């Protein structure tokens, strides 16, 4: 991926954890089995992490755990939204921690991964050594309205392609209308909706279109769970009260926290990071002047690794 990142490593162990009567969650471990534990919390929700997920961590220092959230990647059943809520995911993280006998760990999350990391840490602050967060998403109505209803101001061409499959009437509530299509049993209805949804997000996530990412999320096994699960969470206000993550940020006052956010992030506007920083005065905020939503711009990667390198000395 980049010379900035640590080398690619194969997992030394992978597991499937039955978490309830429907879902089985996949996770894998890499790096140093005796190192400082860190959990990579991927974005989406509904899109599994790339192979590069563990490359943000020094493999000699960290015991890296990467898991696939309910309904996506190697977790099963694929694209399942039943019993798939923020609270379910928090419980899954705890079950993984207990299965691995880890007292405390670092959390590293970007985009939706920052959301879930904050939600987990607020529920279990005594289990967290630190938080490294990127592309802050707080799940507020203003954020959803911006991207799915108003972002045509910046991306009129991409937005027209995104909403093209909707009727004029459906465009009155795009998130709800996409949800009806995404949950239709016919692939002739749900797949065009999934591809439109995912393509729009991919095109807006970087200042320079990343064709490899676009090709990746256009795969049926990637696009459907990503679009269906994201839509499910967004229709349900991410299963948290409005502004809950900011109101409960005081619970994290003793957890070292670093925030990295691109100035030109069009999916999750920079104001999100400033709102979180205001609620967490002790957090360190780095604004990437040429950064977007992508984790893989050069200066964003440099900032993230700077923070993971500093956090690796914090141990339970």
C-alpha positions as CSV (number, residue, x, y, z in Angstrom):
1,X,0.0,0.0,0.0
2,X,2.7,2.5,1.0
3,X,6.3,2.7,2.3
4,X,4.9,4.7,5.1
5,X,3.0,1.8,6.5
6,X,4.5,-1.2,8.2
7,X,4.9,-4.4,6.1
8,X,2.1,-6.7,5.3
9,X,1.9,-9.7,7.7
10,X,-0.2,-12.8,7.6
11,X,-2.3,-13.4,10.7
12,X,-0.9,-15.9,13.1
13,X,-4.4,-17.0,14.1
14,X,-8.0,-16.5,12.9
15,X,-11.2,-17.4,14.7
16,X,-15.0,-17.4,14.2
17,X,-16.9,-16.5,17.4
18,X,-20.6,-17.4,17.7
19,X,-22.0,-14.3,19.3
20,X,-25.8,-15.1,19.3
21,X,-28.3,-17.4,17.7
22,X,-27.9,-15.7,14.3
23,X,-24.4,-14.1,14.0
24,X,-20.9,-15.5,13.9
25,X,-18.1,-12.9,14.0
26,X,-14.7,-13.4,12.4
27,X,-11.5,-12.0,13.8
28,X,-7.8,-12.4,13.2
29,X,-4.6,-11.7,15.1
30,X,-1.2,-10.6,13.8
31,X,2.0,-9.0,15.0
32,X,3.4,-10.0,18.4
33,X,1.2,-12.4,20.4
34,X,2.8,-11.0,23.6
35,X,2.7,-7.4,22.5
36,X,0.4,-4.5,23.5
37,X,-3.1,-5.4,22.3
38,X,-4.8,-3.0,19.9
39,X,-8.2,-3.5,18.2
40,X,-8.7,-2.2,14.7
41,X,-12.3,-1.0,14.4
42,X,-13.3,-0.8,10.8
43,X,-15.6,1.7,9.1
44,X,-18.9,1.3,7.3
45,X,-20.8,-0.1,9.1
46,X,-21.0,-3.1,6.7
47,X,-17.6,-3.0,4.9
48,X,-14.9,-5.3,6.2
49,X,-11.4,-3.9,6.7
50,X,-8.8,-4.1,3.9
51,X,-5.7,-6.4,4.3
52,X,-3.8,-3.2,5.1
53,X,-5.6,-2.8,8.4
54,X,-2.8,-4.1,10.5
55,X,-0.1,-2.0,8.7
56,X,-0.7,1.0,11.0
57,X,0.9,-0.8,13.9
58,X,4.5,-1.8,14.7
59,X,4.3,-5.7,14.4
60,X,7.1,-6.1,17.0
61,X,5.3,-4.0,19.6
62,X,1.6,-4.7,19.0
63,X,-0.7,-7.6,19.2
64,X,-3.1,-6.6,16.5
65,X,-6.7,-7.8,16.5
66,X,-8.9,-7.1,13.4
67,X,-12.5,-8.2,13.4
68,X,-15.3,-8.1,10.9
69,X,-18.5,-6.6,12.3
70,X,-21.8,-8.4,12.0
71,X,-23.0,-9.1,8.5
72,X,-19.9,-8.2,6.6
73,X,-16.6,-9.6,5.3
74,X,-16.0,-13.1,6.7
75,X,-18.6,-12.8,9.4
76,X,-21.9,-14.7,8.8
77,X,-24.6,-14.4,7.7
78,X,-23.6,-11.8,5.1
79,X,-25.7,-8.6,4.8
80,X,-27.9,-9.6,7.8
81,X,-29.5,-6.6,9.6
82,X,-31.5,-8.6,12.1
83,X,-29.9,-8.3,15.6
84,X,-27.4,-5.9,14.2
85,X,-27.2,-2.7,16.3
86,X,-24.5,-0.6,17.9
87,X,-25.2,-2.3,21.2
88,X,-24.8,-5.7,19.6
89,X,-21.4,-4.6,18.2
90,X,-20.3,-3.3,21.6
91,X,-21.1,-6.7,23.1
92,X,-19.3,-8.5,20.3
93,X,-16.1,-6.5,21.0
94,X,-16.4,-7.4,24.7
95,X,-16.8,-11.1,23.8
96,X,-13.7,-11.0,21.6
97,X,-11.7,-9.3,24.4
98,X,-12.8,-11.9,26.9
99,X,-12.1,-14.8,24.4
100,X,-8.6,-13.5,24.0
101,X,-8.2,-12.9,27.8
102,X,-7.1,-9.3,27.2
103,X,-7.6,-7.0,30.3
104,X,-7.2,-3.7,28.4
105,X,-6.5,-2.7,24.9
106,X,-6.0,0.2,22.5
107,X,-8.7,1.1,20.0
108,X,-8.0,2.4,16.5
109,X,-11.0,3.4,14.4
110,X,-11.8,5.6,11.4
111,X,-15.1,6.9,10.1
112,X,-17.8,4.6,11.5
113,X,-14.9,2.9,13.3
114,X,-14.4,6.2,15.3
115,X,-18.2,6.1,16.2
116,X,-18.1,2.5,17.4
117,X,-14.8,3.1,19.2
118,X,-16.3,6.0,21.1
119,X,-19.5,4.1,21.9
120,X,-17.5,1.1,23.2
121,X,-15.1,3.2,25.2
122,X,-18.0,5.2,26.8
123,X,-19.6,1.8,27.8
124,X,-16.3,0.3,29.0
125,X,-13.8,3.0,29.8
126,X,-11.9,0.8,32.1
127,X,-11.0,-1.5,29.2
128,X,-9.4,1.1,27.1
129,X,-5.7,2.1,27.1
130,X,-6.1,4.8,24.4
131,X,-8.1,5.9,21.4
132,X,-6.7,6.8,18.0
133,X,-9.6,8.1,15.9
134,X,-9.8,9.3,12.3
135,X,-12.5,10.9,10.1
136,X,-14.9,11.5,13.0
137,X,-18.5,10.5,12.5
138,X,-20.8,11.2,15.4
139,X,-24.0,9.8,13.8
140,X,-26.0,13.0,14.2
141,X,-28.9,13.9,12.0
142,X,-27.1,16.9,10.6
143,X,-24.3,14.6,9.4
144,X,-26.7,12.3,7.6
145,X,-28.6,15.1,6.1
146,X,-25.4,16.7,4.8
147,X,-24.1,13.7,3.0
148,X,-27.2,11.9,1.7
149,X,-29.4,15.0,1.0
150,X,-27.2,18.1,0.6
151,X,-23.7,17.1,-0.7
152,X,-24.8,17.7,-4.3
153,X,-23.4,21.2,-3.5
154,X,-19.9,19.8,-3.8
155,X,-20.5,16.8,-6.0
156,X,-23.4,17.6,-8.4
157,X,-22.2,15.0,-11.0
158,X,-21.7,12.2,-8.5
159,X,-24.9,13.0,-6.7
160,X,-26.9,12.9,-9.9
161,X,-25.5,9.4,-10.5
162,X,-26.3,8.3,-6.9
163,X,-30.0,9.4,-7.0
164,X,-30.6,8.4,-10.6
165,X,-32.3,5.1,-9.7
166,X,-34.8,6.9,-7.4
167,X,-38.1,8.3,-8.6
168,X,-39.0,11.9,-8.0
169,X,-41.2,10.9,-5.1
170,X,-38.5,8.7,-3.6
171,X,-36.0,11.5,-3.6
172,X,-38.1,13.2,-0.8
173,X,-36.4,10.8,1.6
174,X,-33.4,9.2,0.0
175,X,-32.2,7.2,2.9
176,X,-35.6,5.6,3.5
177,X,-36.1,5.0,-0.2
178,X,-32.8,3.4,-0.7
179,X,-33.6,1.2,2.3
180,X,-36.7,-0.2,0.7
181,X,-34.7,-1.0,-2.4
182,X,-31.7,-2.5,-0.6
183,X,-34.0,-4.8,1.4
184,X,-36.0,-6.0,-1.6
185,X,-35.4,-9.7,-2.2
186,X,-34.8,-9.3,-5.9
187,X,-31.1,-8.7,-6.9
188,X,-32.5,-6.8,-9.9
189,X,-33.7,-4.2,-7.4
190,X,-31.3,-4.4,-4.4
191,X,-28.0,-4.6,-6.4
192,X,-28.4,-1.4,-8.5
193,X,-29.3,0.4,-5.3
194,X,-26.2,-1.0,-3.5
195,X,-23.9,-0.1,-6.3
196,X,-25.2,3.4,-6.5
197,X,-24.9,3.9,-2.7
198,X,-21.4,2.5,-2.5
199,X,-20.1,4.2,-5.6
200,X,-21.1,7.6,-4.4
201,X,-19.4,7.1,-1.0
202,X,-16.2,5.8,-2.7
203,X,-16.1,8.7,-5.1
204,X,-16.5,11.3,-2.3
205,X,-14.0,9.7,0.1
206,X,-10.9,11.0,-1.5
207,X,-9.6,14.1,-3.3
208,X,-8.3,11.8,-6.1
209,X,-10.6,8.9,-7.2
210,X,-9.1,5.6,-6.0
211,X,-10.0,3.2,-8.8
212,X,-8.9,0.1,-6.8
213,X,-11.2,1.1,-3.9
214,X,-14.1,1.8,-6.4
215,X,-13.6,-1.6,-8.0
216,X,-13.4,-3.3,-4.6
217,X,-16.7,-2.0,-3.3
218,X,-18.5,-2.7,-6.5
219,X,-18.2,-6.4,-5.9
220,X,-21.5,-7.9,-4.9
221,X,-20.2,-9.5,-1.7
222,X,-18.9,-6.1,-0.6
223,X,-21.5,-3.6,-2.0
224,X,-24.7,-5.3,-0.7
225,X,-23.6,-5.7,3.0
226,X,-22.1,-2.2,3.0
227,X,-25.1,-0.4,1.6
228,X,-27.8,-2.5,3.4
229,X,-26.1,-2.3,6.8
230,X,-25.1,1.3,6.5
231,X,-28.6,2.2,5.5
232,X,-30.1,0.1,8.4
233,X,-27.9,2.0,10.9
234,X,-28.6,5.4,9.4
235,X,-32.4,4.9,9.3
236,X,-32.2,4.0,13.0
237,X,-30.0,7.0,14.0
238,X,-27.1,4.5,14.7
239,X,-29.1,3.1,17.6
240,X,-28.0,5.9,19.9
241,X,-29.8,9.0,21.2
242,X,-29.0,12.2,19.3
243,X,-25.7,13.7,20.4
244,X,-25.1,10.8,22.8
245,X,-21.4,10.5,21.9
246,X,-20.7,14.1,22.7
247,X,-22.9,14.1,25.9
248,X,-21.1,11.1,27.2
249,X,-17.6,12.1,26.2
250,X,-16.8,13.1,29.8
251,X,-16.5,9.4,30.5
252,X,-13.3,9.3,28.4
253,X,-11.4,12.0,30.3
254,X,-8.8,9.6,31.6
255,X,-8.2,7.8,28.3
256,X,-5.4,9.3,26.1
257,X,-7.0,10.2,22.8
258,X,-5.7,11.3,19.4
259,X,-7.9,12.6,16.6
260,X,-6.8,12.8,12.9
261,X,-9.1,14.5,10.4
262,X,-8.7,15.7,6.9
263,X,-9.6,19.4,6.2
264,X,-11.3,18.3,2.9
265,X,-13.2,15.4,4.3
266,X,-16.6,15.6,2.5
267,X,-18.1,12.5,4.1
268,X,-17.5,13.5,7.6
269,X,-16.9,17.3,7.8
270,X,-14.1,18.6,9.9
271,X,-16.5,20.3,12.3
272,X,-17.2,16.8,13.7
273,X,-13.7,16.6,15.0
274,X,-13.8,20.1,16.5
275,X,-17.1,19.2,18.2
276,X,-15.5,16.1,19.7
277,X,-12.3,18.0,20.7
278,X,-14.5,20.5,22.5
279,X,-16.2,17.7,24.4
280,X,-12.8,16.1,25.1
281,X,-10.4,18.9,25.9
282,X,-7.6,16.5,26.7
283,X,-7.6,14.9,23.2
284,X,-4.9,15.8,20.7
285,X,-6.4,16.9,17.3
286,X,-4.3,16.9,14.1
287,X,-5.9,18.5,11.0
288,X,-4.4,17.2,7.8
289,X,-4.2,20.3,5.5
290,X,-4.5,18.2,2.3
291,X,-6.5,15.3,3.8
292,X,-9.8,13.9,2.7
293,X,-11.8,11.1,4.3
294,X,-9.4,8.4,3.1
295,X,-6.9,7.0,5.6
296,X,-4.4,6.5,2.8
297,X,-3.3,10.0,1.9
298,X,0.4,10.4,2.7
299,X,0.0,12.9,5.5
300,X,-2.9,11.1,7.1
301,X,-0.9,7.9,7.3
302,X,2.1,9.7,8.8
303,X,-0.1,11.3,11.5
304,X,-1.8,8.0,12.3
305,X,1.4,6.1,12.6
306,X,2.9,8.9,14.7
307,X,0.1,8.3,17.2
308,X,0.2,4.5,17.2
309,X,4.0,4.7,17.8
310,X,3.4,7.0,20.8
311,X,0.6,4.9,22.2
312,X,2.5,1.6,22.0
313,X,4.3,2.5,25.2
314,X,1.0,2.7,27.2
315,X,0.4,-0.8,28.6
316,X,-2.0,-2.3,31.1
